[in-house]
Amino acid sequence: MSKKEIRFLKTVTAAAVLLAAAPVSNAMHIMEGYLPGGYCIAWGVVCLPFLITGFLSLKKRIQSNRKSLTLIAMSGAFIFVISSLKIPSLSGSCSHMTGTGLGAILFGPAAVSVLGIIVLIFQALLLAHGGVTTLGANTFSMAIAGPLVSFGVYRLCRRAKVNQKVGVFLAAFLGDIFTYCVTSVQLALAHPSENGGIAASAVKFLGVFAPTQLPLAVIEGLLTVIIVIGLSSYAGPELKAVGFDKGGKAHE
């Protein structure tokens, strides 16, 4: 690794430490015990195929290119840091950035499912952010559904010859928003409204999330663009090795 790359990684690490030191009390993903047991098990089962596929994808990538470990670790750290910065939004959940768009663009959505669940486990055990019983639901919304949208949006933007930075922004922004759409539906399924049922409850949850989540999604999009610009400047060979270069070619 060159001196420029080392300086860049040191800068990112220092920023991560400072951000991670922010207060995080009384804020969480879907919290421990907020979903009925049956829902917790069901969401966990739904996640299993994605996690198995993601594990095999990462294993194959690392075996074929050991240098990709640096970018994989950085993507995981990025998810951990910015998803740990939370704004309480309503009972049982909160608004925060996800950070999964970057990994989805670089490595594909399957790989991000593994990075996401690792981050969620650490947050649940060390930061009281989320919970063990709700791990499946949180994994599906943040580490599976959101990254799928980010990856799909970025691919569409590249095929439509949209400016690379605009494509990165839209991928991160829309992936973040979709994560909270899924979270709202998950909460609505478990806690339907007495008047209007699941649909009314989902609309209610979305309405409470929107004021804080929309600006956070914009910030996440901008941060992801900045990270991609930095990587293009300081880790160009590594980006090309994972199938992403300055021309904006996404992981296939």
URDA-V523124 format. One record per pair of residues at least 24 apart in sequence whose ideal C-beta (glycine too) atoms are under 8 Angstrom apart, sorted by the first residue. I is the first residue (numbers start at 0). J is the second residue. Records with the same first field share a line. If there is no record, write none. Layout:
BEGIN
I = J / J
END
This chain:
BEGIN
0 = 69
3 = 232 / 233
4 = 233 / 234 / 237
6 = 233
7 = 229 / 230 / 232 / 233 / 234
8 = 69 / 73
11 = 73 / 76 / 226 / 229
12 = 76
14 = 80
15 = 76 / 77 / 79 / 80
18 = 80 / 81 / 83 / 84
19 = 79 / 80 / 83
21 = 83 / 84
23 = 83 / 84 / 85 / 126 / 127 / 128
24 = 127
25 = 87
26 = 85 / 86 / 87 / 93 / 95 / 128
27 = 85 / 92 / 93 / 127 / 128 / 129 / 130
28 = 92 / 93 / 119 / 122 / 128 / 129 / 130 / 133 / 137 / 140 / 141 / 182
29 = 91 / 92 / 129 / 130 / 133 / 136 / 137 / 182 / 185 / 186
30 = 91 / 92 / 129 / 130 / 133
31 = 123 / 129 / 130 / 131 / 132 / 133
32 = 130 / 132 / 133
33 = 91 / 92 / 130 / 133 / 186 / 189
34 = 132 / 133 / 136 / 185 / 189
35 = 189
36 = 132
38 = 136 / 185 / 188 / 189
39 = 132 / 133 / 134 / 135 / 136
40 = 135
41 = 135
42 = 135 / 136 / 138 / 139 / 185
43 = 134 / 135 / 138
44 = 135
45 = 135 / 139
46 = 112 / 116 / 135 / 138 / 139 / 143
49 = 108 / 109 / 112 / 143
50 = 112 / 113 / 116 / 138
52 = 109 / 112
53 = 109 / 110 / 111 / 112 / 113
54 = 113
56 = 106 / 107 / 109 / 110
57 = 106 / 110 / 113
60 = 106 / 110 / 241
64 = 240 / 241
66 = 236 / 237 / 240
67 = 106 / 237 / 240 / 241
69 = 234 / 237
70 = 105 / 106 / 230 / 234 / 237 / 238 / 241
71 = 102 / 106 / 110 / 114
74 = 101 / 102 / 105 / 106 / 111 / 114
75 = 102 / 114 / 117 / 118
77 = 101 / 102 / 226
78 = 102 / 111 / 114 / 115 / 118
79 = 118 / 121 / 122
81 = 219 / 222
82 = 118 / 122 / 141
83 = 122 / 126 / 128
85 = 128
86 = 211 / 215
88 = 207 / 208 / 211 / 212
89 = 204 / 207 / 208
91 = 186
92 = 182 / 186 / 204 / 208
94 = 179 / 208 / 211 / 212 / 215
95 = 215
96 = 175 / 215 / 216 / 218 / 219 / 222
97 = 141 / 145 / 174 / 175 / 178 / 219
98 = 219
99 = 141 / 142 / 145 / 146 / 149 / 174 / 178
100 = 145 / 146 / 149 / 167 / 170 / 171 / 172 / 174 / 175 / 219 / 220 / 223
101 = 171 / 223 / 226 / 227
102 = 146
103 = 145 / 146 / 147 / 149 / 150 / 153 / 170 / 174
104 = 149 / 150 / 153 / 167 / 170 / 223 / 227 / 243 / 249 / 250
105 = 238 / 241 / 243 / 250
106 = 241 / 250
107 = 150 / 250
108 = 143 / 146 / 147 / 149 / 150
111 = 142 / 146
112 = 138 / 142 / 143 / 146
114 = 142
115 = 141 / 142 / 143 / 146
116 = 142
118 = 142
136 = 182 / 185
139 = 181 / 185
140 = 178 / 179 / 181 / 182 / 185
141 = 178 / 182
144 = 177 / 178 / 181
145 = 174 / 175 / 177 / 178 / 181
146 = 174
148 = 173 / 174 / 177
149 = 173 / 174
150 = 249 / 250
153 = 249
154 = 249
157 = 247 / 248 / 249
163 = 227 / 245 / 246 / 247
164 = 224 / 227 / 228
166 = 247
167 = 220 / 223 / 224 / 227
168 = 220 / 221 / 223 / 224
169 = 220
170 = 223
171 = 216 / 219 / 220 / 222 / 223 / 224
172 = 216 / 217 / 219 / 220
173 = 216
175 = 212 / 215 / 216 / 219 / 220
176 = 212 / 213 / 216
179 = 205 / 208 / 212
180 = 205
182 = 208
183 = 208
END
